Amino acid sequence: MKHIIYIFLVSILFVSCKPSSTIITSKTEAQKRGIYKTPVNKPVAAVDIKKVPNRIKTVETEKISSKKIETKRRFQDRNEEDYVINTDNSPYMIRQLINSASENLGAGYHTGGTNPNSGFDCSGLMFSTFKKFDITLPRSSNDMAKIGRRLDNDDIQKGDLIFFRTNGKSVINHVGMVTEVSSDEIKFIHSSTQKGVIISSTKEAYYGRTFAQANRIILN
């Protein structure tokens, strides 16, 4: 009996001391941690011009046309599917980029891949995410590291690209997008060869050791 109680107590101690992972591998988990929110489609009331009285039809038609033009001018940088993430002080475009990339959490890894069906490689995820907003990046992580503005570590913010040298050489070969920054940690979404599209952290020894630089593509 004492032997059984001892095993039970050791099991509880092991579980309670097990460290919590900083890796996020699914949209469900990202939602729980406040990084991602499922898009909400808001219905827009249609206007039937035929039902507008003749005496004001011309004026109303002009207002509607003017409104469409103004909307297109003001929000031409918005994605066709207007993703919404947790409210913060980040610029609109940055929030859209992060949430658009997060839509692919859980997708597999595939060399040369640029879509969730076949999977992504690291640069493919960044390439396809920015492409949705008509921003065309170079196709390789090494070439991506040559554009935008290279940042000091203290200046890194959400939406910046973060680069690594994971092959033990001087050439950059891995890229992700920063999703969260704190005083001692940077979280980023990327496509890893082992787990596909996930959110990782520079607190993980592997990425802390191989971090190379960060670049800002969307300049404020």
SULNOR-V430334 format. One line per field, one symbol per residue. burial: + if it has 9 or more other C-alpha atoms within 8 Angstrom, else -. A space follows every 10 residues. Layout:
burial=???
This chain:
burial=---------- ---------- ---++++-++ +---+++--- ---------- ------+--- +--------- +------++- --+++----- ---+++++++ ++-+++++++ --++++-+++ ++++++++++ +-+---+-++ +++++--+-- +----+-+++ ++++++---- -+++++++++ +---++++++ ++--++++++ +++---++-+ +++++++---
